[in-house]
Amino acid sequence: MRLEQLSTQLKIHSPSPEQRIQTDWTTNSNIQFYVKRDDLIHPIISGNKWRKLKFALYEAVKAKHPHIISFGGGFSNHLHALGYCCRHLGLKFTAIVRGNYQDNPSPMLNDLNAWNADIQYVDRLTYQKRADPSYLNELQCSYPDALVIPEGGSQQAALAGVAEIIDELQQHYDYILLPTASGGTLAGLVARLEHISYGPPIEVMGIGVLKGEGYLENLVTDLLPNQQAKQNWRINHNYHFGGYAKSNENLQLFCSDFFQQTQIAIEPVYSGKLFYALKALITEQYFPKGSRILALHTGGLQGAR
Ligand SMILES: *Cc1c(COP(=O)(O)O)cnc(C)c1O
């Protein structure tokens, strides 16, 4: 199978559109605001999860791994996307899920069940070991045929898929903003931009969606080839709203108002925090006049069910 056949088989819409957006907080702002609609890549395979999983899935199919194992929480967009891909590619899928949702499964877990995934609920302490070499070794010994993919799909092999976002862009941007949780998407963008030596610089800003000052920067740096120094990228920690999946009424109202103004659906865990931060930064004139700004809509609407 070739890589394009994988995309065709899964009905991936690519490249995703890049749209100019007007809202009441951009009209008089002297900046140009665009959105890269990775949320439209697929109705179920959440935008940035496809970007991160693409090459890993291709390797799994090529190397004839009949089985994929990965990790996530009870509402994980990553497990949802991967479970759907495995179902459609005829691969066995084991989801190792933090917490016990047996009696009270989320819509995401109901979908995984319907797709015949093998779901293993583990306690917090076991889940904490998800990246330990000895734990992964044991797992691999129990399932010698399986390909183990880390939480969120964030691994070195994910960077090339994310880099394609940069290559699809139709014009120059001064800033690219995106939500950041496990750092793979940010690292993929930065790794690609390091190899572009022409044109004016592009600054990448991750909006941290969890309380993770220092921790998130380390995740990104660890993924970058040669542990590239921090250049042209930063993570803004002012818009996590108290932690992962935490929100408040302001954020909820903002999400529905944004939808009314743009017809683009967002949710409070990832894209809501991204666009909320953008509105705040534009309003306080953080960006120089005339800036072109691209927001990456990473998808994730299933998590809001
Ligand atoms: C997983 C996810 C993110 C976080 O991406 P990372 O690469 O883990 O930083 C952002 N947005 C959505 C919708 C996601 O599902």
The ligand as an ORCA input file, in Angstrom:
! r2SCAN-3c Opt
* xyz 0 1
  C      -4.697     16.332     21.216
  C      -5.204     17.647     20.814
  C      -4.404     18.817     20.917
  C      -3.046     18.798     21.546
  O      -2.020     18.530     20.627
  P      -0.582     18.144     21.162
  O       0.177     17.726     19.961
  O      -0.807     17.002     22.127
  O       0.006     19.311     21.854
  C      -4.929     19.992     20.437
  N      -6.172     20.054     19.918
  C      -6.951     18.970     19.820
  C      -8.312     19.125     19.271
  C      -6.507     17.741     20.272
  O      -7.322     16.665     20.185
*
